[in-house]
Amino acid sequence: MKDSKKVYWKGIEQLKNSSEFVKNANAEFAQPGPEEDLGHSRRDFLKMMGFGVAAASLAACEAPIRKAIPYVQKPVDVEPSLPNYYASTYINGGDYCSIVVKTREGRPIKIDGNALSSVTQGGVNAQVEASVLSLYDNSRLRGPKAAGKKIDWADLDSQVIAKLNEIAGKGGQIRIISYSILSPSTKAVIERFKTKYPTTQHIQYDQTSHYGIVKANEESIGSAIFPSYDFSKANTIVSIAADFLNSWGSTIENTKQYAKTRDVSDDKKVMSRHYQFESILSITGANADYRTQIKPSEEGAVAIQIYNTIASKAGRPTISGGIEKPNVAKAAEELWANRGKALVVAGSNDKSVQTIINAINDMLGSYGTTILPNIPVNFKQGNDAAMAAFVSDLKAGKIEGVIFLNSNPVYDHPMGQEIAEGLKTINLSIATGYKEEETAAAAPSIFIAPDHHYLESWNDAEPKRGFYSLSQPTITPIFKSRAAQESLLIWAGETNADYFEFVKNNWRNWFYTNQSMDFQTFWDKCLYDGIYEQPIQGSGSVSFTGDVNAAARAIASNYKSEGFEVVFFENGTVGNGSQANNPLLQELPDPITKAVWDHYATVSPKDAKEISFDESFTKFASITINGKTVKVPVLVQPGQTPGTIGLPVGYGRTKAGKVADGIGVNAYPLVAMVNGSLSYSATNIKFEITSENYQIAQTQTHETHMNRQTVIQETTLDKYQDGSFKEDHYQPMINTWKDPDHKMDPEKLSLWKGHDYKKHHWGMAIDLNTCTGCGACVVACNVENNVSLVGRDEVIKRREMHWLRIDRYYSSDAAPDDWKGLEDAAENPEVVFQPMLCQHCNNAPCETVCPVAATTHSTEGLNQMAYNRCIGTRYCANNCPYKVRRFNWFKYHDNKQFQDVNPAMNTDLGKMVLNPDVTIRSRGVMEKCTFCVQRIQAGKLNAKKERRDVRDGEVVTACSAACSTGAIVFGDMNDPESKVAKLLKIRPLYPERPLINDKESDNPRAYSVLEEINTRPNIWYLTKVRNKDTNKA
Amino acid sequence: MAVTSAVRDPLITGGKTVGDVSHDISRHVENKPTRSWYLAMAISLVLFAYGLYCVCTVLWQGIGMWGLNKTVGWAWDITNFVWWVGIGHAGTLISAILLLFRQRWRMSINRAAEAMTIFAVICAATFPLIHMGRLWLGFYWALPLPNTFGSLWTNFNSPLLWDVFAISTYFTVSLVFWYIGLIPDFATIRDRAVRQGKKVRAIVYNTLSFGWQGGAKTWMRYEAVALILAGLSTPLVLSVHTIVSMDFATSVIPGWHTTIFPPYFVAGAIFSGFAMVLTLLLITRALFKLEDYITIYHIELMNIIIIVTGSIVGVAYITELFISWYSGVEYEGYAFYNRVSGPYAWSYWSMMTCNVISPQLFWIKKIRTSIVATFVLSIIVNIGMWFERFVIIVTSLHRDYVPSSWTMFHPTMYDIGEYVFTFGLFFSAFLLFAKFFPVINMAEVKSIVKSTSEGTQGTPREVDQTRH
């Protein structure tokens, strides 16, 4: 190449060697390429694409954020995974229960009764059990508000104080409206407030008023109180429309006492006899031995009739206005025969009716024995007259300021609409509820100063005179709420407004007297126990001063049976509606109607002939009461008095939250004043069944037990006493080859030797006699075991998930072999409640059919379910004779479809209530009662740590713990000293093998459901005994 | 094999020669499908697509898309399963039992019947799969596979597990039996394809025929295998539905817990299987013009089997009713009282009418030799047999022991969709079979034509006259 003279040019430009060429001579490309030329280069594109792909795939891979934050510094009292228990007090308006709260890692997850309390005696009800979920209600207020806008507590306080001072300066009227206040400290706070603002009046009212009783007592016995009752001392109980097991008086206590009189055993073969006269079929009426259908307008007349019968025996003058009804004379005779051990109660809120009742009780010597006026009950202190005066003052513009102290009268007071009107123009309105409810929503300029939920707050309570209890916080307040009492103290200008200190000081001043310990010890003990009880003072004897003649005249003039009559009542689920936004209560089947998520009017089959009520298909009815018309679906209710309808209150919420809003209509505005107090019935109403169709969600649509003796066994008291009931007792027997007359129990014929239970053998006894059907166990089971709630639509498809249900059966008038006739309930049926849960069969039909052995038998007698192994063939559920298995038809957790009905598994706040010891079941698997295996396991571990055996009573299932009547007894049947073994008189079937599965119960009342299919359940039911005359049975 | 009696009616009419047989059957494989085939295929695919949507929705959302509830845990799913399994019985019965009994009339119909069996069993198998709450685990957990879960094994007590074995064995044996029967016919098609110069077809069918050459020794082995498989299949015909019936019979539910179930189910299965074979063959016969191969005589013989099995089923129904009363068990008694007069009485009486009364019409010769009547009745029988399973499953479950749990069952579009899915699957598969596989067993039929490849022998009409 060296020699070559040739010169090669890249192009003509090089030859010319232009300046343009020289500039770019050393560049790779002579001409600028697209990279340099454009704003976006190919490389940029690739970069962007690379980033985009990476970002998209990262976003797709992003794991959901789980906020599981470990303790950096462990709190002193909290051991992760171990529960802590705190005694506290459930207070919801006038409802009370002494409770023990179970917390896990600082979260309350379960409520049990506090056995130390002599008021509630360890009992709970469904409302109390469910209230733990109300703590995690998504519709709770996050902080204070003024006129609908968020505000600081300091700003709210300064504005409220300024307004209060302005009102006080010109002498304007201030009212504090609350439900019955049980807390003496809260009352003291209100007194402080009144001292600062003297124009303040405190007015109490109750959702369902008992004012008539209080007034009657004022006239009859000289004290305006609601007395304590002692049902346990009554041999004869007569109730005229008082639903004392569900809504009347001190219900948990009543239930406890009532159960004592209903319990029978070989040592105590007596029980009370209970007469009920009522229009609706109430829970109490369902438990009665004799139930008579009357109309609400006849309640007074029935009372007078009883009065007259007894008065003629007692030598007192009779009065006019009685009425003949079945069982009235019989009841009166027995009351008289059981003087001193008898009790008559009436649900009427009319002082005239109650005066007659007081007179009867006076003649019967009930005062001091079954009625204790020296121990007033504070649950119902509401004053209808004062409330009515408040409403008229408010309407007249005479009131400048009003504080709704955790009350919601716009919803639950009959004159709520008028209150709402009055609130539009009022100068100052304050609400302290922990939720923004109808009342707060009705007042445009309202200050909302949210109180804590009761599980977050300090408080005290005096449910009965001399019986005190304490509330303590079991969780740090979740939101920016503040104790309502503290708010009042701040507004009253107190410098030390800490309500905890306030309560503590009160207790020091009130109760810490003549104590041998120092105050801190006293306080700690009270806090630990949850209660402080003073000795009972005074005697119950009274002198009756009521005017029965005037009462009889008032009854005659106020009540005339005209047209259709209506009864307003609290049903067994949402009750008065204050916890209506709690889905546990909405999905709790009503003890009587078994309806969930629905409002309805109960109508007798005679009055709803055009409704077959097949599969809960029904029609709307239009009901006009006092000029107001409501439309509710008809629920055909056997036992309802023809010519009457029952309309539950507690529905028709509009501002309660997603769960309750829009269900049904509000019945409170239909209630009117009669004879000076609110009357929960009305006559001459217009009732028309419309053509509009509806389907009510019910968990049970077949009403009768079809005379199936192996399902329900019942007898009468005298047959039980003389032992002849055993002849009726169903016992399957088969002939053998030995001789034609030889019969034997087929259960003893088996080729298989059965399971061996070497250590424990868990078993349960359920007493049909003391079960009142209340449903507390169902809610307790739901909470303990994270049972999914599925909502109205799924219940209509018959897919509720409850592990424990209470079957409610009506009797039928048909002959035992008339299968068609047996499908229809009697007009006034006898009722039996049967809690039904997995029977933990020793020969379990479910276990043999599972293809993958997902359900197996444990070495302790449990039928256990391995969710992880289940493939969901549902064969086990089909083959379960008790139909207690529940299938996860859908994914019930983290599923938007169930967000509103099942917040406990679908919202971050709701999930705090879940029991971390129990798995959330996934879609497609079967689940069922486990006998609370997590509790058994915890009890065994505890015993093991302490190197001892599990003690009886240490392990209880949630249902058994929640049962106020002690109808459900759980324990180890291998322990001859256990309560369940003693109750059932457990004996090994083969004495040479005492630990074998085959145990026999020698309790004559014990039976296994469906004994003849030889499933050998580990649950025995105790025959229901009715205290009826056998010849009538 | 080719022993024919001069006094019997020929099974194949129309004076067909062996060559005619090859031609008549193979031309459907060789020619383009007809317009009616396309139409039928299109309809089947639409059904299949709709059904697939329903299946996928159920798998995605959960079994809750169906109308099942806490009390009725099985309804349409297992009804359809048992129904399809029942239909799947005819094929093996025809090929195995009738082979052992030397019923030569079966030769024209066994191929289609066996194909139907296989497709019906596939359709049946979809239900136990889809009905599982967790199919993604269940499809292999139900098999006794070694695993890392320690000693975790399937539960050999469970009739559902027996089902897994019974159905899979039956399916395998049926498939092998069917395929082995197809081999010589595939070879025929291949040979024709070679002659016609269709290379691709020749390769495909050669592969399908495993290179069948038709040597005498091969034929000998072939027939030995056929006999062995027939022997193996025979107990299966009885065992499959016996085991399916044990799903119910071993349970404790009144109306299920019945010792009569195994023979009753087997009879019912043959009953419905023959009805379905008739439905399908009558259509195929018309579409493919196979009147000479599937004659009235065939139809009549099958109708006689329907009378026999239908009567057995009828006796079983009445026995159940009698025993429910005679046993004195109130639950059993109520279960049947409820079937007869309860809210599902309409399904019970539909079952009784379709299954017990309608087949009795076949006692009349005119009806059992009428194509139209046979077709209508075959469909009625299948409707009846569906109701039988529905009655057994749903009416027993919906009101069993504890009255508080009594419910009704209402199907949703997804219950129906799943059923439609299997129809789409079945007919699509059957149409593909009819197009690509010889619908009649040429090799066997050639053994019964009264002719040789050299020319016609015998005069069927004369025989006819002597006989009547």
Interface residues (C-beta under 8 A of the other chain):
Chain A: E615 Q700 T701 H702 T704 H705 M706 R708 V711 E794 K797 R798 R799 E800 R805 D807 R808 Y809 W819 K820 Q834 M836 P845 T848 V849 C850 P851 V852 A853 R869 C870 I871 G872 T873 R874 Y875 A877 N878 N879 P881 Y882 K883 R885 R886 F887 N888 W889 F890 K891 S922 R923 G924 V925 M926 V1009 L1010 I1013 T1015
Chain B: Q61 G62 I63 G64 G67 L68 N69 K70 T71 G73 W74 P128 H131 M132 G133 R134 L135 L137 G138 W141 A142 L152 W153 T154 N155 N157 S158 P159 L160 L161 V164 D247 T250 S251 V252 I253 E330 Y331 Y334 Y337 N338 S341 L397 R399 D400 Y401 V402 P403 S404 S405 W406 T407 M408
